Amino acid sequence: MTATSTFEQDYAAATQHCGLLDRSQRGKLALTGAGAKEFLNGQVSNDTTALTPGHGQYAALLTPKGKMLGDLRVLDAGEELLLDTERVALQELFNTIRRFSIGYDVELHKRTLESGLLSLIGPESDAVAGVAPPATEHDHLTAQIGGAEVRAIRTDVGIDVLFAAGATDAVRGALLEAGAREIGEEAAECVRIESGRPRYGVDLDDTVIPQEAGLNERAVSFTKGCYVGQETVARLFYRGKPNRELRGLKSPEPIAVGSELSYEDRVVATVTSAALSPRFGPVALALVRREAPVGTKLGDIEVVALPFA
């Protein structure tokens, strides 16, 4: 079997059936204590005090100037807040919590090695998992899979399954037996790029303000109290326009990550993610300067709105 045919089968599973990708390497923490929500609310861009058990949200960890140090998912599990983030952002999140939680009734727990995380991607994810979390992204519930207690979390493309690391083989085996196909990172990344979801450490780093990446609606509350980076984020939202925005790129030829794209003799974008999509052909993501709006041609490459359609 060739690499190409493997990718095509993986992609078909992730878009038509159910693909399974092990994401246990993501950074995972938990916060307990009566002050957990109040404390976290002052550190991240979304309103954690509004969470109730079974619900979750996406948020950004920012510098005082509003630049992203990382992003994270926050789940209210009743007695604790569960946090997970890209591994590249874990240390910054850990350091922030340790440094600024003094004086709050908060206890930090490491969960990266203690917890497994499997992503089900595709329209048959609910059927494979045998459980259906509410339709709202980040909502979650507890269930049994393969004889193990798991937390099933709604995502934009299916279900994430979180559980004790010791149950990994049992949970994976049960999901494969129920019809999931193990897929590679390449197919999962293609689906992510098609949907226009930026990834921290790939498309996002500490030079990016959430609005530039189109994250305000998902990650930012404009009604909560103060948090680190709020002044810059609010000022840009109410008074200005970002100099660049996350856009899609379409091309007749493959687009290389790291390519600099020019318009009228000025570099307006650097490609951050790219894929050869079976549906859309060569596609990519980039933060594109506003001088090159949707519809602009950068040579053979067209700037398009997200998600790809």
Secondary structure as UniProt FT lines:
FT   HELIX           3..16
FT   STRAND          19..22
FT   TURN            24..25
FT   STRAND          27..32
FT   TURN            34..35
FT   HELIX           36..41
FT   TURN            42..43
FT   HELIX           48..50
FT   TURN            53..54
FT   STRAND          56..62
FT   TURN            64..65
FT   STRAND          68..76
FT   STRAND          81..85
FT   HELIX           87..100
FT   TURN            102..103
FT   STRAND          107..110
FT   TURN            112..114
FT   STRAND          115..121
FT   TURN            123..124
FT   HELIX           125..129
FT   TURN            137..138
FT   STRAND          140..145
FT   TURN            146..147
FT   STRAND          148..154
FT   STRAND          158..164
FT   HELIX           165..167
FT   HELIX           168..177
FT   TURN            178..179
FT   STRAND          181..182
FT   HELIX           185..195
FT   TURN            201..203
FT   TURN            206..207
FT   HELIX           210..213
FT   HELIX           216..219
FT   TURN            228..229
FT   HELIX           230..239
FT   STRAND          244..250
FT   TURN            257..258
FT   STRAND          260..263
FT   TURN            264..265
FT   STRAND          266..277
FT   TURN            278..280
FT   STRAND          281..289
FT   TURN            290..291
FT   TURN            294..295
FT   STRAND          297..298
FT   TURN            299..300
FT   STRAND          301..304
//
